[in-house]
Amino acid sequence: MDDLRSNDPEGVIAADKAHVWHHLIQHKPFETIDPRIIVEGKGMRVWDIRGREYLDAVSGGVWTVNVGYGRERIADAVRDQLVKMCYFAGASGTVAGAEFAERLISKMPGLSRVYYANSGSEANEKAFKMVRAISHKHHGGKKGKILYRDRDYHGTTIGALSAGGQQERNARFGPFAPGFIEVPHCLEYQAQPELAGPDYGVKAAEAIEAVILREGPDEIGALCLEPVTAGGGCIVPPTGYWEKVQEICRKYDILLHIDEVVCGLGRTGTWFGYQQFGVEPDIVTMAKGVASGYAAISTCVTTEAVFDAFKDADDPLGHFRDISTFGGCASGPVAALENMKIIEEEGLCENSAAMGEYLLEGFRKLEAKHEAIGEVRGLGLFAGIELVESRESRKPLTEKLVGRVQAEALADDVMIGAANRSVPGYNNVLLFAPALIATRDDIDRIVAAVDAGLTRALA
Ligand SMILES: Cc1ncc(COP(=O)(O)O)c(C=O)c1O
């Protein structure tokens, strides 16, 4: 097996087919077709093992490679770090860890502490554990329940799935952890009948308050929300929503935990998604774009008040008794630091905002031609197109047909995303998250591929 190289495509494919268990995909078709193997990336483009070139409109499939592929300066920084000091457990510090934390905090006024881990799920688990530990230490076991929202996703572990608002993601993995309570989604286009109408944003937030009152405010410790729901259908919260959510959290002394795993690091056009809405969170988790996939790193960032809740030298169980072995890998923060410098130097937050607008404009121009486009929505370079059987009924297009549009775009060598096996009956949203370096030409090509894909798939 030593001779497996990318210049031996058949050998690599055979080894993959024989031994790799791929994420999130049914393997039965691989009995007759080959899995896709990506061997190279540059900017927004990737090549597969057979040499075919694609424009990647999903930043590595799951909205991760924010600064694009082939960044030698990140690789160089990681290499230099690894030969000097690759790893030490996080009870000690590293130079890169201190430097990145300082720079990250400079982008997040009101927050001051950075806890390192290595996946989005893990960062969210840390946040949940902090809330539970604060409940035990400071509230006599009260304020331990955690609210999450219908259609949001916070990760793949059993704890994170317990806070998962996507029932198809969760299906067959229960039983889940107790103490996680669902609140309604805030997608106005598919509004809950009892909330539909004027001031939907305020009403959707008040629906959270109703859940709090039902459960008892002194039982609720935190509310965990995505700033813009990503895989659940690209849901940008409606006007009035966030202000009301913030007010409710303050009123009932509930920690606001924002999951920036997708929206962080420029994806929506500001450093963090919550900054679009003037929100002041207590806990922010992030992963994916933190190092753009050049290293596995996530962080759970908190206020000093949350941090201080764990300071008690007289209590042997008082500190945050949690560890992430690989949260001590120095490659993570060093890659994250370079990644952040690139975003700053190249103005990628600004580009995300500008190109995001251009992308939405391009999609909206397709509305006149394609009846199946129910709603175009997004923020910065995270965008979605909700596909429907008819605009009048807003009945979702089937997941199968949505998949066909995606496949047709791929036939034009453009990789686009789609909600899949997430929200029962509502996996009808095409999803886009090109790298933040996208140009107008790249966007034109993505829009053209969607146009052609819709035409061919729904003819
Ligand atoms: C909003 C959100 N949170 C958390 C996660 C989990 O991240 P990870 O797959 O790194 O555990 C994801 C993954 O897609 C996500 O979209």
The ligand as an SDF file (V2000), in Angstrom:
LIG
                    3D

 16 16  0  0  0  0  0  0  0  0999 V2000
  -24.0060   26.2710   13.3280 C   0  0  0  0  0  0  0  0  0  0  0  0
  -23.1540   25.0610   13.5400 C   0  0  0  0  0  0  0  0  0  0  0  0
  -22.7230   24.7860   14.7770 N   0  0  0  0  0  0  0  0  0  0  0  0
  -21.9420   23.7310   15.0490 C   0  0  0  0  0  0  0  0  0  0  0  0
  -21.5350   22.8780   14.0430 C   0  0  0  0  0  0  0  0  0  0  0  0
  -20.6880   21.6990   14.3640 C   0  0  0  0  0  0  0  0  0  0  0  0
  -19.3890   21.8900   13.9780 O   0  0  0  0  0  0  0  0  0  0  0  0
  -18.3800   20.6520   13.8440 P   0  0  0  0  0  0  0  0  0  0  0  0
  -18.8280   19.8460   12.6710 O   0  0  0  0  0  0  0  0  0  0  0  0
  -17.0390   21.2980   13.6650 O   0  0  0  0  0  0  0  0  0  0  0  0
  -18.4530   19.8770   15.0990 O   0  0  0  0  0  0  0  0  0  0  0  0
  -21.9400   23.1400   12.7270 C   0  0  0  0  0  0  0  0  0  0  0  0
  -21.5110   22.2800   11.6160 C   0  0  0  0  0  0  0  0  0  0  0  0
  -21.9250   22.3650   10.5090 O   0  0  0  0  0  0  0  0  0  0  0  0
  -22.7920   24.2460   12.4760 C   0  0  0  0  0  0  0  0  0  0  0  0
  -23.2550   24.4920   11.2440 O   0  0  0  0  0  0  0  0  0  0  0  0
  1  2  1  0
  2  3  1  0
  2 15  2  0
  3  4  2  0
  4  5  1  0
  5  6  1  0
  5 12  2  0
  6  7  1  0
  7  8  1  0
  8  9  2  0
  8 10  1  0
  8 11  1  0
 12 13  1  0
 12 15  1  0
 13 14  2  0
 15 16  1  0
M  END
$$$$
